[in-house]
Amino acid sequence: MKKISIDLIDEFLPLYTDRYRYKIYYGGRCSGKSTSFAQALLLLARQRNIRVLCTREIQNTIKDSVHKLLKDLIFKYEFTDFKVTADSIINVLTGSEFIFKGLKMNTNEIKSIEGINICWVEEAQAVSYSSWSTLSPTIRKGRNKISEIWVSFNRFRERDPVYEKFVMNPLPNSLVKKVNYDVLERAGLLTDVIKEEIEYDKVNNPDLYQHKWLGEPLSQSDNAILNRTDVLASMERRVSDEGAIEVGVDVARLGDDRTCFYKRKGLKIIDWKEFKNKRTTETVDLLKNFINFDKKILLKVDDTGVGGGVTDQLLNEQYNVIAINFGSSANDKDKYPNCIAEMWFNFRDMLSKVQIPYDKDLLMELTSREWKMDIKGRRCVESKDNYKKRGFRSPDKADALLLAFYSPPHINLDVF
């Protein structure tokens, strides 16, 4: 076995050395939680035969799991003793194995898994009370009679179930640690780019700074369009996919913004993609692949900025595409001054019926946009420029998702 040298961060040494039933780490971004957990599990798996369950509340596909993070570290450290497949990781020398399962809607599968030494619950802020009641008794005795539950999370709400269960009322034999970006800063691992972003948020948006970097719950503005509890419910909901397929497309070209696709069938999002630094010609090719070159599928493309090049090429190739300008007229001009406002409030009206994917960035974008009344008594959504001035990145995912569910003025798709 190849010998390597890895610098370990002091705050995470208990993952290797201390025996606790529960090891709980929470806090803000860039605190090293996910990477340190993955690193520790890989090193332990090289030392002895262990069985690791990597789970989270919702895992529709393997790409929703920590599989990629583990795989990236394996390649980074050149761990040739691991065999990585599309949905599993095995150490060929010790026999250790990693299993990836979602908690929601997989109750029977979780209950039937035996011999787990360590269960890592990632993004645990989204785990429900029901899922905790299923998981804890399941992880009882692993190989060598050792079983631990490792939990990592960033808080969403004041009373997240995981925060109440493990931090407010710590269980016996548990280690609870709050870690923030200063952990990486002391270790010399915090990049200048991240430092600048932290300082910007600290000065310009203290509330966002507290949530993003210090791990405090994000208090919603009274003027937020969508309620966080309702959005989380739509991410946990299961609905039928009966209905037509429609796709929302938010187009970026170069820079930090993202090109995002969301595909819905009926009231359910069934697929989504995210890309960066793609030219419009590349975006067209990616979108055609995304819909399997089916020219009957309705494509709703944000035509406000660089999206015009995408819609022009798709129309030229006779795809079923509608260009939507967010500043154009709404269906109901008496209620909304423009299309983007109508998109948001129409989606709010249908939120109790739809199923959308769990994604912390999408959750942030959907629950942090604000609104106000104009002088004509119409509901207006804050401009993207103002939204970004408050410290948020461009809401590309939210825009694409809303486009997928929006019925523009020139068509009538009343499926609700």
N, C-alpha and C positions, 0 to 999 in steps of 0.2 A: 504494500500500500504506500502510495506516495506521501512523503512528509511535506506539510505546508506550514506556513506561519500566518496566523490570523490575529489581528488586534481585536481583543474583546473589550466591550464597554462595561465599566464597573457596574452600572445600574442593572445590567442584564446577567451578571455572573450567577445569581441565584437560579437561573434556568438550568445551569449545569451542576451546581453544587448542593443546593438545598432541597430537602424533601418536603413538599407540601402537596396536599390534595388539590388545592386551587392556587394557580399563579395568575394574578390579575394585573395587567398593565394598561393604563389608560392615560389620555392626555391629548395634546395637539399634534399637528402635522410636523413632519421632519424631526421626530423624536427617536427614530430608529426602531420602533416597535416591531413592525412586520419583518424587516430585514433581520433583526436580531433573533426573533422567534424562528424564522426559517433557517438561519445559520446554525442556531443551537440544535435544532431537530436533525439537521443533516449530520452534524458532528457526532451527536449521540447515536445516530443510526449507523455510523461507521464503527463505533466502539462495541456495540452489543446488538443483539437481535431484539428489535422493538417493532411494534405495530402502531402506526400513527394515523389517526382519523383527522383530516383537515376539513372543517365544516364551516358553514355560515347559514344564515336564515334562508336565503334564496340562492340556489345554484341551478340555473336552467341548463347551462352547458359548462364544460370544463374550463372555458375561458373566464367564467365568473369566479373561479377558485384561485387558490395560491399556487396552483401547479406551475404557472409560468415563472413566478418568483423563485420557486425552488429550482426549477430547471435552469434559470439564468445563473443562479449561484453555483450550481453544479458545474456549468461550463466555465464560469469565471475562475473557480478554484481548481479546475481540471480534475474533478473527482471521477476518475475512470471506473471506479468500483460501483457506480450507479448505472442502472439500466432505466432509461426514460422512455416511456411509451406515450401514446396520445392521451391516455387517461390514468396512468399509474406511474409510480416510481419505486424501484426495488434496488436494494443493495445486494449485489451478487455474492459478496463475501460473507456478510453477517446474516443475510436473509431478511433484513429489515424491509418493511413495506409501508408505503403511504397510500391512503385511501381518501377519495374526495367525494363528499356527499353534501347535499343541501338538507337542512332540517325541515323546512316547510314542505308539506305534502309528501314527505318520505318517512313518516312515523314508523311504519312497519319495518322498513329497511334499516333504519337506525337501531330499532330495538333488537334486530336479529344479528347485528354485528357483534362479534365476540373477540376477546383477547386484545383489546385496545390498551396499550400502555400509556399513550399520551393523546389526548384530544385537543386540537388547537381550534378554538372558535374565533375566527377573524370577523371584523366588522360587527362585533357583538352588540353594538348599540341598536341594531335592527332585530335582534332575537326576541321573540315574544315570550311571555310567561309560560304559555303552553309548550313551546319548544324546550324551554329549560326543564320543565317537569318531565319531559320525555328523555332528554339527554343525560341528566345527572345520574339517574339510577342505572342507565345503560353502561356507563363507563365505570364498572365496578372493579374488575380484576383483569389485568393484562397478563401477558407473558411474564414470568418471574414474579407474579403476584404484585406487580406495581401498576398503579393507574393514577394518572394526573389529568387535570383539565386546565389548559392554558387559555387565557382569555385576553384579547386585545381589542381596544375600541377607542373611538373618539365620540364624545357625547353629542347627541342631537338635541334632546329635550331635558328639561329639569328632572323629570321622573322616568328616564329610560329604565325598562325592566332590569337590564344588566347592572345599572348604577345602583338601583334600590337593593338588588339581591346581593351584590358582592362588595359594594363600597359603603352604602348607608348602613347595611346590616351584615357585616362580614361574617362569613361562615367559619366554623372551627377549622383549624389547620389550613389557613389560607394566607397567602402573601399578597398584599395590595400595594401597588406602587403607581404614583402619578409621575409621568415623564413628559418633558416638553423639549423644545428645540435646543435649550441650553445643554442638554445631554450631549448632543452632537457637537455643539460649539466647544465645550470643554475638551472633547476628544479630537478637536481639529478637523472635524468631518463636515462642517457646515459650509457650503459654498458661498462665494461672494454674491451670486445671483439671488440665492435664498435670503441671505442677510438683508439685501436691499429691499426685497419684497416684504420682509417682516417689518423693517423700519418704516416703509411706506404705509403699511396698514396701521401700524402703531400710531402714526401721526395723523393720518387722514381718515381712518375708520376704526376707532377704538373698539366698537362692538364686534366687528369682524375679526380684529386682532385677537380679542379675548377668546372668540370661538375657534378660529382657525389655528392659532399658534399656541394658545394656552389651554385648549381643551375644555373651555366652559360651554355650557349649552347656549345655543343661538336663540336669543329672544326675538320673536317675530314682531315686525312693525305692525301697528294697528292698520296700516294701509296696505299690507301684503294682500295680493290678489287671491292666492291659494293658501289654505290652511295646511300646516305641516302634517297634522294627524290624518287629514283626508288624503293627502298625497301618499303617505306611508300605507294607508289602508288600500289604496289602488295598486300599490306595489306588492302587496301580500294577497290580493284578491285573485281568484281563479274564475274566469268566465269562458264561455264557449267562443270558439273562433269562427262561428258561422257568419258568413257575410262576404262582401266583396273585399278584394285586396286594394289598398291605396298606400302610397308612399309619400312621406314628407321629406324634402331635401333642402338643407341649409348649406349654401355654398361659400367656402372661403378659398382663397388662392394661396398666398404665401403668408408668412408671419406666424403669430401665436394662435390665431383663430383656427377653428376646426371645421372641416366639411363633415356633415352628419346626415345619415339616412335612417329613417324609422319606417318600418313596414307594418301596417296593421291589417288584420283580417277580421272584419266585423268590429267588435269592440276590444279586441286583444292585439297588443303589439307582439308580433311573432318573430321579428328579426330587426337588428340594428347594427350599424357600422359607424366608425369614426376614423377620420383620416386627417393628416396634417401635411402641409406643403405640397399640395397637388395642384397642378395646372388644370384649367377648365377641360382641356382635352382628355386628361387622365381621369378627371371626375366623371366625364361622360362614359368612359369605358368601364369604370368601376360601378357606376349606376346600372349600366346595361347588364353586367354580370350579376348584380344584386337582385335584379328581377328576372334573371334567366332569359333575357332577351324577349320577354313577353310584351308585345306592343299593345295589349289590351289593358294592362294595368295602368291605373291613373297615377300620374306623377305630378305632385304639386311642388313647384320649385320656387324658392325665394329669389325673386328677380330684382330685388332692391339694389344690389351692388353688382358683384362680378357674376352673379347667377345668369345674367342675360346671355352670355356666351354658351352656357350649358343648355338653356331652353332653346336657343336658336339651332344648335346642332341636333338636339333631339327632335325638334319639329321637322327639320330638314330630312331626318331619317324616318319620319312618320310615326314617332312614338306618341302615346296618348299623354301629352304634357300640358299643364296649365301654368303659366307664369303668374306669380302672385307678388305684387308690390305691397310691402307692409304699410306704406303711406297712402295707398289708394282707398277709394270709398268703400265703406262697409255695406253689408246687406241692409242693415237697419241704421240709416243715417241719423235717425232721431235719438238713438241711444249711444252710438259710437262715432267718434270723429274720423276713424280710419279702420283699416282692415286689421291691424295688429291688436287693437283694443278688442274688437269683436272676437278675434281668435282666442284671446285669453279668457274672456268671460263666457264664451260658448263652451270652452273646455271646462271651466269651473262648473257649469251647469250639468255636464255629463260625467264629472269626475267620480261620482258614486257608482257608475256603471262599468267603467273601463278597467282593463288590466294593463299595467305598464311595467317595465323591468325595474328591478331594484338597482340603483346606481347613486352613490352619494353625491356625485357632481350634478346629476340630473335633479336630485332632491333639492340641492342648494339652489339651482337655477329656477326651479319651479316655485319655490317658497320664499324667495327674496325679492321678487319683482313687485313694485308698488304701483298704486293707481291714485287718481284724484278726479274730482269733477271739474269740467270746464265751465265757462261762463254761460253756456247753453244748457247746462244740466246733464251733459253727457259724460260717460265714464272714459277716462283717458289712462293709458298705460305710460309710465315714465319712459323717456327716450333711452335708447341703448347707450348713448353718450353719458347721460346722467347716471345710469345704472353702473357703468364702468367707473365713473368718478367716485362712486361710493365704495370702490375697492373690489368689485366683482369682475371676473373675466367675461368676455362676450358670451351671452347665453345661447350658444349654438345648438346645444342638445335640446333645450326647451323649445327653441324656434322650430327645429325639425319635427319634434314630437307634435307640437300644436298644429303644424301644417298637415301632418298625417290625419288628424281628426277634423280638420276644418273644411267646411263647404263654402267655396268662394261664391261671389255674387253671380257668376255666369253659369253655375250648375246648381242643381238641387238634389242633394244626397241625404234625404231625411230618413236615416236608418234608426233613429232613436224613437 
